[in-house]
């Protein structure tokens, strides 16, 4: 198995969007696997911010610079334009103030790359309509009572968030990740057919 194959599907796509040699900050970096790939394969200068102690420990063990911090408290310790790329992968829906986090991303970075589950996917809609229960799927693998997801985001909602936060969507990549194959890009009716989205954003 190659280094790239060790990454989750949407992370492989994110990695491909990061220019070689970039200064990269990953917000909610988990165990640092994406940062490790970007450092070792794409020659990037990397740094992570992670809330969980286990994630920070995993990063440190892998030699990845990482600090433990709550993203909802902001990024005041980081200078404007300190990074070329700021990544927020599967984290937007778990922060309390996504608009503030998005603004801070674009303050400290030239570009942002965001991925999030699309709660408007047709399977989610059907599950709720037929069963009358909050859906559980590969893209949304939690029960309603133990989910870390505070906000149920859709692709259309994310566009509205960008407008409200003074950001613009430079590239939108709707995906189906719930199959065993690599993520499939969706072109028609993305808010209905995609279970996950990756977006490249910049300041207005």
ROLO-157536 format. One record per residue: residue number from 1; residue in one letter; x, y, z of N, C-alpha, C, CB in turn. Coordinates in steps of 0.02 Angstrom, whole numbers. Glycine has a CB too. Layout:
<rs>
[r NUM, 'A', [X, Y, Z], [X, Y, Z], [X, Y, Z], [X, Y, Z]]
...
</rs>
This chain:
<rs>
[r 1, 'X', [43, -60, 0], [0, 0, 0], [44, 62, 0], [-48, 0, 62]]
[r 2, 'X', [30, 109, -45], [70, 170, -50], [51, 219, 5], [61, 202, -119]]
[r 3, 'X', [94, 270, 13], [81, 321, 64], [15, 355, 52], [137, 373, 65]]
[r 4, 'X', [-1, 369, -12], [-63, 403, -27], [-123, 361, -8], [-66, 422, -100]]
[r 5, 'X', [-120, 295, -20], [-176, 250, -6], [-192, 245, 68], [-162, 181, -34]]
[r 6, 'X', [-145, 264, 110], [-157, 263, 182], [-203, 319, 203], [-92, 268, 219]]
[r 7, 'X', [-212, 370, 160], [-254, 426, 177], [-327, 412, 160], [-231, 489, 140]]
[r 8, 'X', [-372, 441, 200], [-444, 440, 185], [-456, 471, 117], [-485, 476, 241]]
[r 9, 'X', [-510, 451, 83], [-522, 473, 15], [-522, 548, 5], [-587, 447, -8]]
[r 10, 'X', [-557, 585, 48], [-559, 657, 39], [-492, 689, 55], [-614, 688, 83]]
[r 11, 'X', [-452, 656, 98], [-386, 683, 113], [-339, 675, 54], [-357, 648, 175]]
[r 12, 'X', [-347, 622, 15], [-306, 614, -45], [-321, 670, -95], [-319, 545, -78]]
[r 13, 'X', [-383, 687, -100], [-402, 743, -144], [-374, 809, -119], [-478, 747, -152]]
[r 14, 'X', [-380, 820, -53], [-353, 881, -24], [-278, 886, -36], [-368, 884, 51]]
[r 15, 'X', [-243, 830, -25], [-170, 829, -35], [-152, 850, -106], [-142, 760, -19]]
[r 16, 'X', [-191, 827, -155], [-178, 843, -224], [-189, 917, -239], [-221, 800, -270]]
[r 17, 'X', [-230, 951, -198], [-244, 1022, -209], [-191, 1067, -178], [-312, 1039, -180]]
[r 18, 'X', [-147, 1039, -137], [-96, 1079, -103], [-33, 1083, -147], [-79, 1049, -33]]
[r 19, 'X', [-12, 1143, -167], [49, 1149, -208], [111, 1125, -170], [59, 1222, -230]]
[r 20, 'X', [156, 1095, -206], [218, 1072, -175], [256, 1130, -143], [263, 1037, -227]]
[r 21, 'X', [285, 1117, -85], [325, 1167, -51], [286, 1220, -14], [368, 1200, -100]]
[r 22, 'X', [220, 1211, -8], [178, 1261, 25], [189, 1262, 100], [105, 1248, 10]]
[r 23, 'X', [173, 1318, 131], [169, 1324, 203], [97, 1306, 222], [189, 1396, 229]]
[r 24, 'X', [89, 1250, 260], [22, 1223, 271], [6, 1220, 345], [17, 1153, 240]]
[r 25, 'X', [-54, 1243, 362], [-81, 1236, 429], [-144, 1193, 424], [-97, 1306, 461]]
[r 26, 'X', [-148, 1141, 466], [-207, 1097, 467], [-243, 1107, 533], [-186, 1021, 458]]
[r 27, 'X', [-304, 1132, 530], [-345, 1145, 589], [-387, 1084, 605], [-390, 1208, 579]]
[r 28, 'X', [-377, 1055, 663], [-410, 992, 679], [-376, 935, 643], [-485, 994, 661]]
[r 29, 'X', [-310, 932, 651], [-268, 888, 609], [-269, 815, 630], [-198, 911, 611]]
[r 30, 'X', [-304, 798, 685], [-307, 728, 705], [-239, 700, 721], [-340, 686, 652]]
[r 31, 'X', [-223, 641, 693], [-158, 610, 707], [-103, 636, 662], [-164, 535, 699]]
[r 32, 'X', [-119, 684, 619], [-67, 715, 577], [-50, 677, 514], [-6, 723, 617]]
[r 33, 'X', [-90, 627, 496], [-73, 586, 437], [-70, 627, 373], [-124, 530, 429]]
[r 34, 'X', [-116, 675, 365], [-114, 717, 305], [-52, 761, 305], [-177, 760, 301]]
[r 35, 'X', [-37, 791, 362], [23, 834, 367], [86, 794, 355], [26, 868, 435]]
[r 36, 'X', [88, 733, 380], [146, 690, 368], [157, 676, 294], [139, 624, 406]]
[r 37, 'X', [102, 664, 259], [106, 653, 187], [129, 716, 151], [38, 630, 159]]
[r 38, 'X', [100, 773, 168], [118, 835, 135], [191, 853, 148], [73, 893, 159]]
[r 39, 'X', [216, 839, 207], [286, 852, 223], [333, 805, 186], [298, 845, 298]]
[r 40, 'X', [318, 740, 188], [364, 690, 162], [362, 682, 87], [350, 624, 195]]
[r 41, 'X', [303, 691, 57], [294, 678, -14], [292, 742, -55], [230, 639, -26]]
[r 42, 'X', [262, 795, -28], [254, 856, -67], [300, 913, -43], [182, 879, -64]]
[r 43, 'X', [343, 898, 5], [393, 947, 26], [366, 1009, 58], [434, 966, -31]]
[r 44, 'X', [310, 1002, 93], [278, 1060, 124], [306, 1073, 194], [202, 1050, 127]]
[r 45, 'X', [303, 1135, 215], [317, 1154, 284], [251, 1152, 321], [351, 1226, 289]]
[r 46, 'X', [245, 1109, 372], [179, 1094, 401], [175, 1111, 475], [162, 1021, 390]]
[r 47, 'X', [113, 1124, 496], [98, 1136, 566], [25, 1117, 578], [112, 1210, 586]]
[r 48, 'X', [11, 1089, 637], [-57, 1069, 652], [-84, 1099, 716], [-61, 995, 657]]
[r 49, 'X', [-149, 1104, 720], [-184, 1123, 781], [-237, 1069, 794], [-216, 1195, 777]]
[r 50, 'X', [-238, 1042, 854], [-283, 987, 870], [-307, 994, 941], [-248, 919, 859]]
[r 51, 'X', [-371, 979, 952], [-400, 984, 1019], [-386, 923, 1062], [-474, 995, 1014]]
[r 52, 'X', [-388, 864, 1032], [-381, 803, 1072], [-308, 790, 1091], [-408, 743, 1033]]
[r 53, 'X', [-299, 768, 1152], [-231, 753, 1176], [-201, 695, 1136], [-232, 735, 1252]]
[r 54, 'X', [-242, 644, 1121], [-216, 587, 1083], [-190, 608, 1015], [-271, 533, 1075]]
[r 55, 'X', [-227, 654, 982], [-205, 678, 917], [-139, 715, 921], [-258, 722, 887]]
[r 56, 'X', [-132, 758, 971], [-70, 796, 980], [-12, 749, 993], [-78, 846, 1038]]
[r 57, 'X', [-23, 699, 1035], [30, 650, 1050], [52, 613, 988], [6, 600, 1104]]
[r 58, 'X', [3, 593, 946], [18, 557, 884], [60, 601, 838], [-46, 534, 849]]
[r 59, 'X', [42, 665, 833], [80, 711, 791], [152, 719, 816], [46, 780, 789]]
[r 60, 'X', [159, 729, 880], [226, 737, 909], [269, 676, 896], [221, 751, 985]]
[r 61, 'X', [240, 617, 904], [277, 555, 892], [299, 549, 819], [234, 495, 910]]
[r 62, 'X', [259, 579, 774], [276, 576, 703], [321, 635, 682], [212, 577, 661]]
[r 63, 'X', [340, 676, 731], [384, 732, 716], [349, 790, 682], [440, 709, 675]]
[r 64, 'X', [283, 795, 691], [244, 848, 660], [230, 902, 711], [178, 820, 630]]
[r 65, 'X', [250, 965, 698], [236, 1020, 745], [161, 1028, 754], [268, 1086, 720]]
[r 66, 'X', [139, 1024, 816], [67, 1027, 829], [56, 1056, 899], [35, 957, 824]]
[r 67, 'X', [5, 1099, 905], [-13, 1127, 970], [-84, 1107, 986], [-4, 1204, 971]]
[r 68, 'X', [-98, 1100, 1050], [-166, 1085, 1072], [-204, 1149, 1084], [-165, 1041, 1137]]
[r 69, 'X', [-259, 1158, 1048], [-297, 1220, 1054], [-368, 1209, 1030], [-263, 1276, 1014]]
[r 70, 'X', [-414, 1251, 1055], [-484, 1250, 1035], [-493, 1302, 979], [-531, 1265, 1096]]
[r 71, 'X', [-513, 1279, 920], [-520, 1324, 863], [-571, 1379, 875], [-540, 1285, 802]]
[r 72, 'X', [-620, 1367, 918], [-670, 1418, 933], [-640, 1477, 971], [-727, 1388, 972]]
[r 73, 'X', [-580, 1468, 998], [-547, 1522, 1034], [-507, 1567, 986], [-500, 1494, 1088]]
[r 74, 'X', [-506, 1549, 922], [-472, 1590, 873], [-399, 1570, 863], [-475, 1661, 893]]
[r 75, 'X', [-366, 1607, 819], [-296, 1594, 801], [-253, 1655, 814], [-290, 1572, 728]]
[r 76, 'X', [-265, 1688, 870], [-233, 1752, 885], [-157, 1748, 886], [-258, 1779, 950]]
[r 77, 'X', [-130, 1689, 902], [-58, 1682, 906], [-24, 1678, 838], [-40, 1620, 946]]
[r 78, 'X', [-63, 1674, 785], [-35, 1668, 717], [-41, 1734, 680], [-70, 1612, 678]]
[r 79, 'X', [11, 1751, 644], [14, 1814, 607], [-27, 1811, 543], [86, 1833, 591]]
[r 80, 'X', [-50, 1868, 520], [-85, 1872, 456], [-41, 1844, 400], [-105, 1946, 441]]
[r 81, 'X', [-70, 1804, 357], [-34, 1778, 299], [25, 1733, 314], [-10, 1835, 259]]
[r 82, 'X', [23, 1700, 372], [80, 1658, 392], [84, 1593, 351], [74, 1641, 465]]
[r 83, 'X', [28, 1574, 318], [27, 1511, 282], [0, 1521, 211], [-16, 1459, 320]]
[r 84, 'X', [20, 1476, 167], [-7, 1477, 99], [-75, 1442, 97], [42, 1443, 50]]
[r 85, 'X', [-80, 1387, 132], [-140, 1345, 133], [-160, 1330, 205], [-129, 1280, 93]]
[r 86, 'X', [-224, 1339, 220], [-251, 1318, 285], [-306, 1267, 272], [-279, 1380, 326]]
[r 87, 'X', [-300, 1209, 303], [-347, 1154, 292], [-393, 1145, 351], [-308, 1088, 279]]
[r 88, 'X', [-457, 1134, 336], [-507, 1119, 387], [-546, 1059, 362], [-555, 1181, 400]]
[r 89, 'X', [-523, 999, 380], [-551, 937, 352], [-598, 903, 402], [-495, 890, 332]]
[r 90, 'X', [-661, 897, 382], [-712, 864, 424], [-714, 893, 494], [-698, 789, 427]]
[r 91, 'X', [-705, 959, 499], [-704, 993, 563], [-753, 1051, 566], [-633, 1019, 577]]
[r 92, 'X', [-772, 1078, 508], [-817, 1135, 506], [-880, 1124, 546], [-834, 1152, 434]]
[r 93, 'X', [-908, 1064, 541], [-972, 1050, 572], [-967, 1037, 648], [-1004, 990, 539]]
[r 94, 'X', [-906, 1032, 674], [-899, 1018, 746], [-878, 1079, 786], [-849, 963, 756]]
[r 95, 'X', [-860, 1134, 752], [-842, 1195, 789], [-906, 1234, 805], [-792, 1239, 749]]
[r 96, 'X', [-903, 1273, 857], [-963, 1310, 879], [-975, 1373, 836], [-955, 1331, 953]]
[r 97, 'X', [-921, 1403, 812], [-927, 1465, 773], [-893, 1457, 705], [-897, 1525, 812]]
[r 98, 'X', [-924, 1421, 658], [-892, 1409, 594], [-876, 1472, 555], [-934, 1364, 553]]
[r 99, 'X', [-917, 1524, 562], [-903, 1586, 526], [-838, 1619, 550], [-961, 1636, 533]]
[r 100, 'X', [-828, 1618, 616], [-766, 1646, 644], [-705, 1605, 623], [-770, 1650, 721]]
[r 101, 'X', [-713, 1540, 624], [-657, 1496, 605], [-639, 1508, 532], [-676, 1421, 617]]
[r 102, 'X', [-689, 1515, 489], [-676, 1527, 419], [-640, 1594, 409], [-741, 1527, 379]]
[r 103, 'X', [-661, 1646, 444], [-628, 1711, 439], [-555, 1706, 462], [-665, 1764, 479]]
[r 104, 'X', [-544, 1671, 517], [-476, 1663, 543], [-432, 1623, 494], [-477, 1629, 611]]
[r 105, 'X', [-461, 1572, 463], [-424, 1534, 413], [-396, 1580, 359], [-469, 1480, 382]]
[r 106, 'X', [-440, 1624, 335], [-420, 1667, 279], [-381, 1728, 301], [-482, 1689, 241]]
[r 107, 'X', [-377, 1739, 365], [-332, 1791, 391], [-260, 1766, 393], [-354, 1814, 462]]
[r 108, 'X', [-252, 1704, 416], [-184, 1677, 424], [-160, 1641, 362], [-182, 1629, 483]]
[r 109, 'X', [-204, 1626, 315], [-184, 1591, 254], [-209, 1624, 191], [-209, 1520, 256]]
[r 110, 'X', [-173, 1614, 137], [-193, 1642, 72], [-254, 1605, 45], [-135, 1638, 22]]
[r 111, 'X', [-256, 1540, 54], [-312, 1499, 31], [-332, 1450, 86], [-292, 1461, -34]]
[r 112, 'X', [-395, 1431, 85], [-419, 1380, 131], [-446, 1320, 91], [-473, 1408, 177]]
[r 113, 'X', [-437, 1261, 119], [-468, 1201, 90], [-511, 1170, 144], [-414, 1149, 63]]
[r 114, 'X', [-575, 1163, 130], [-624, 1140, 180], [-659, 1078, 154], [-676, 1196, 197]]
[r 115, 'X', [-666, 1027, 196], [-708, 969, 178], [-758, 959, 234], [-665, 905, 167]]
[r 116, 'X', [-818, 936, 214], [-871, 926, 263], [-923, 877, 236], [-905, 994, 281]]
[r 117, 'X', [-960, 843, 280], [-1014, 799, 257], [-1074, 840, 235], [-1034, 750, 313]]
[r 118, 'X', [-1105, 818, 181], [-1164, 853, 155], [-1227, 820, 183], [-1165, 852, 77]]
[r 119, 'X', [-1259, 853, 230], [-1318, 825, 263], [-1380, 828, 218], [-1332, 861, 328]]
[r 120, 'X', [-1373, 856, 157], [-1430, 858, 111], [-1427, 800, 60], [-1431, 924, 74]]
[r 121, 'X', [-1380, 755, 69], [-1374, 697, 24], [-1440, 658, 24], [-1316, 651, 46]]
[r 122, 'X', [-1457, 630, -33], [-1523, 598, -40], [-1533, 540, 8], [-1532, 572, -111]]
[r 123, 'X', [-1479, 504, 25], [-1487, 449, 73], [-1504, 476, 143], [-1422, 408, 77]]
[r 124, 'X', [-1476, 532, 161], [-1492, 563, 225], [-1565, 584, 226], [-1446, 624, 239]]
[r 125, 'X', [-1587, 616, 172], [-1657, 638, 167], [-1704, 578, 171], [-1668, 678, 102]]
[r 126, 'X', [-1687, 525, 134], [-1731, 466, 132], [-1733, 431, 199], [-1708, 418, 78]]
[r 127, 'X', [-1676, 425, 231], [-1672, 392, 297], [-1717, 427, 347], [-1599, 392, 322]]
[r 128, 'X', [-1713, 493, 348], [-1754, 532, 395], [-1828, 528, 376], [-1731, 605, 396]]
[r 129, 'X', [-1843, 531, 311], [-1913, 530, 289], [-1946, 462, 302], [-1917, 547, 215]]
[r 130, 'X', [-1910, 408, 288], [-1939, 341, 293], [-1937, 314, 365], [-1901, 293, 248]]
[r 131, 'X', [-1881, 322, 399], [-1873, 293, 465], [-1893, 341, 521], [-1803, 272, 475]]
[r 132, 'X', [-1893, 406, 506], [-1910, 454, 558], [-1856, 459, 611], [-1974, 435, 590]]
[r 133, 'X', [-1794, 442, 593], [-1738, 446, 639], [-1680, 483, 606], [-1716, 375, 662]]
[r 134, 'X', [-1636, 512, 647], [-1577, 544, 620], [-1533, 491, 587], [-1538, 582, 675]]
[r 135, 'X', [-1508, 504, 527], [-1472, 453, 488], [-1403, 436, 516], [-1466, 476, 417]]
[r 136, 'X', [-1384, 374, 504], [-1316, 351, 518], [-1290, 320, 453], [-1314, 299, 578]]
[r 137, 'X', [-1232, 341, 431], [-1203, 317, 368], [-1127, 318, 373], [-1228, 359, 307]]
[r 138, 'X', [-1095, 297, 319], [-1021, 299, 318], [-997, 371, 323], [-994, 267, 253]]
[r 139, 'X', [-1031, 417, 289], [-1011, 487, 290], [-1030, 521, 356], [-1041, 525, 231]]
[r 140, 'X', [-1084, 496, 388], [-1109, 524, 452], [-1116, 466, 500], [-1177, 563, 442]]
[r 141, 'X', [-1062, 441, 530], [-1062, 377, 565], [-1081, 379, 639], [-997, 347, 560]]
[r 142, 'X', [-1117, 431, 660], [-1133, 438, 731], [-1208, 438, 743], [-1103, 503, 759]]
[r 143, 'X', [-1228, 413, 801], [-1297, 420, 823], [-1308, 491, 847], [-1314, 368, 879]]
[r 144, 'X', [-1370, 513, 850], [-1385, 583, 867], [-1358, 602, 936], [-1460, 595, 865]]
[r 145, 'X', [-1354, 553, 982], [-1336, 569, 1051], [-1261, 569, 1064], [-1369, 521, 1098]]
[r 146, 'X', [-1221, 541, 1018], [-1149, 541, 1030], [-1110, 574, 973], [-1124, 469, 1039]]
[r 147, 'X', [-1146, 610, 930], [-1112, 642, 874], [-1073, 704, 895], [-1162, 660, 820]]
[r 148, 'X', [-1014, 715, 866], [-978, 777, 878], [-1003, 834, 834], [-904, 767, 867]]
[r 149, 'X', [-1047, 817, 787], [-1071, 867, 739], [-1122, 914, 772], [-1103, 833, 677]]
[r 150, 'X', [-1103, 977, 778], [-1147, 1027, 808], [-1193, 1056, 755], [-1105, 1083, 841]]
[r 151, 'X', [-1166, 1065, 694], [-1204, 1096, 639], [-1214, 1046, 583], [-1167, 1159, 614]]
[r 152, 'X', [-1274, 1041, 557], [-1290, 997, 502], [-1283, 1037, 437], [-1362, 967, 509]]
[r 153, 'X', [-1224, 1034, 408], [-1206, 1076, 351], [-1225, 1044, 285], [-1131, 1090, 352]]
[r 154, 'X', [-1246, 1085, 237], [-1256, 1061, 168], [-1212, 1103, 122], [-1332, 1066, 147]]
[r 155, 'X', [-1208, 1081, 60], [-1167, 1118, 12], [-1195, 1188, 2], [-1164, 1081, -56]]
[r 156, 'X', [-1261, 1194, -3], [-1292, 1260, -11], [-1280, 1303, 51], [-1367, 1253, -24]]
[r 157, 'X', [-1284, 1273, 110], [-1271, 1310, 172], [-1199, 1336, 174], [-1285, 1265, 233]]
[r 158, 'X', [-1152, 1295, 149], [-1082, 1316, 150], [-1072, 1377, 105], [-1036, 1259, 128]]
[r 159, 'X', [-1105, 1378, 48], [-1100, 1437, 4], [-1126, 1499, 40], [-1140, 1425, -61]]
[r 160, 'X', [-1182, 1491, 76], [-1209, 1548, 114], [-1161, 1570, 169], [-1277, 1529, 144]]
[r 161, 'X', [-1129, 1521, 202], [-1081, 1536, 254], [-1023, 1578, 226], [-1053, 1472, 286]]
[r 162, 'X', [-999, 1559, 168], [-944, 1596, 137], [-965, 1668, 123], [-922, 1562, 71]]
[r 163, 'X', [-1025, 1677, 97], [-1050, 1745, 85], [-1052, 1786, 149], [-1120, 1743, 53]]
[r 164, 'X', [-1077, 1755, 203], [-1083, 1790, 267], [-1015, 1805, 298], [-1125, 1749, 316]]
[r 165, 'X', [-966, 1761, 285], [-900, 1769, 316], [-851, 1810, 273], [-870, 1701, 330]]
[r 166, 'X', [-875, 1835, 217], [-831, 1874, 174], [-781, 1832, 136], [-795, 1925, 214]]
[r 167, 'X', [-801, 1771, 118], [-757, 1726, 81], [-789, 1710, 13], [-744, 1661, 121]]
[r 168, 'X', [-749, 1684, -32], [-777, 1664, -97], [-753, 1593, -112], [-755, 1713, -154]]
[r 169, 'X', [-797, 1554, -142], [-781, 1485, -160], [-745, 1486, -227], [-846, 1440, -164]]
[r 170, 'X', [-682, 1466, -227], [-642, 1465, -288], [-650, 1400, -326], [-568, 1476, -271]]
[r 171, 'X', [-662, 1346, -289], [-672, 1281, -320], [-715, 1239, -274], [-604, 1246, -335]]
[r 172, 'X', [-765, 1206, -302], [-810, 1163, -263], [-809, 1094, -293], [-883, 1192, -261]]
[r 173, 'X', [-793, 1043, -251], [-787, 975, -276], [-834, 930, -236], [-714, 949, -271]]
[r 174, 'X', [-895, 918, -261], [-942, 873, -227], [-921, 800, -240], [-1014, 885, -251]]
[r 175, 'X', [-926, 758, -189], [-901, 690, -193], [-951, 639, -167], [-836, 683, -155]]
[r 176, 'X', [-946, 578, -193], [-978, 520, -161], [-921, 478, -133], [-1022, 479, -212]]
[r 177, 'X', [-920, 470, -67], [-866, 433, -34], [-891, 369, -2], [-833, 477, 19]]
[r 178, 'X', [-956, 354, -8], [-985, 298, 28], [-978, 231, -9], [-1058, 312, 40]]
[r 179, 'X', [-938, 230, -62], [-924, 167, -97], [-854, 144, -80], [-933, 176, -173]]
[r 180, 'X', [-838, 83, -99], [-772, 56, -84], [-719, 85, -131], [-773, -20, -91]]
[r 181, 'X', [-740, 112, -187], [-693, 141, -235], [-671, 210, -211], [-725, 146, -305]]
[r 182, 'X', [-624, 240, -248], [-603, 308, -233], [-663, 355, -238], [-546, 331, -280]]
[r 183, 'X', [-661, 411, -203], [-717, 458, -207], [-733, 477, -279], [-701, 521, -167]]
[r 184, 'X', [-797, 480, -294], [-820, 497, -361], [-844, 569, -362], [-876, 449, -385]]
[r 185, 'X', [-821, 608, -410], [-843, 678, -416], [-912, 681, -446], [-793, 718, -459]]
[r 186, 'X', [-953, 726, -419], [-1021, 735, -441], [-1027, 802, -477], [-1071, 731, -381]]
[r 187, 'X', [-1062, 802, -534], [-1071, 865, -571], [-1143, 889, -569], [-1048, 856, -643]]
[r 188, 'X', [-1191, 843, -578], [-1262, 862, -580], [-1293, 856, -511], [-1300, 819, -631]]
[r 189, 'X', [-1332, 906, -492], [-1369, 906, -429], [-1324, 888, -369], [-1428, 857, -433]]
[r 190, 'X', [-1270, 924, -359], [-1222, 906, -306], [-1252, 906, -235], [-1164, 952, -308]]
[r 191, 'X', [-1296, 953, -220], [-1323, 957, -152], [-1367, 897, -136], [-1363, 1021, -143]]
[r 192, 'X', [-1392, 863, -188], [-1433, 804, -179], [-1393, 740, -182], [-1488, 803, -231]]
[r 193, 'X', [-1342, 738, -225], [-1308, 676, -241], [-1242, 666, -205], [-1297, 672, -314]]
[r 194, 'X', [-1210, 719, -181], [-1145, 712, -149], [-1153, 701, -74], [-1101, 774, -162]]
[r 195, 'X', [-1114, 655, -45], [-1116, 646, 27], [-1062, 685, 63], [-1109, 572, 44]]
[r 196, 'X', [-1014, 710, 24], [-958, 749, 52], [-939, 803, 2], [-896, 702, 67]]
[r 197, 'X', [-913, 858, 26], [-889, 911, -18], [-821, 936, 4], [-939, 969, -20]]
[r 198, 'X', [-780, 953, -46], [-716, 986, -34], [-719, 1053, -71], [-655, 942, -59]]
[r 199, 'X', [-700, 1106, -37], [-703, 1172, -67], [-637, 1210, -54], [-763, 1213, -40]]
[r 200, 'X', [-614, 1244, -106], [-557, 1290, -99], [-586, 1360, -93], [-507, 1284, -161]]
[r 201, 'X', [-567, 1396, -42], [-596, 1462, -30], [-541, 1514, -23], [-639, 1461, 34]]
[r 202, 'X', [-559, 1576, -38], [-514, 1633, -31], [-552, 1693, -7], [-477, 1647, -97]]
[r 203, 'X', [-516, 1746, 8], [-549, 1808, 30], [-580, 1845, -29], [-498, 1854, 67]]
[r 204, 'X', [-630, 1886, -15], [-661, 1926, -68], [-614, 1979, -93], [-726, 1957, -42]]
</rs>
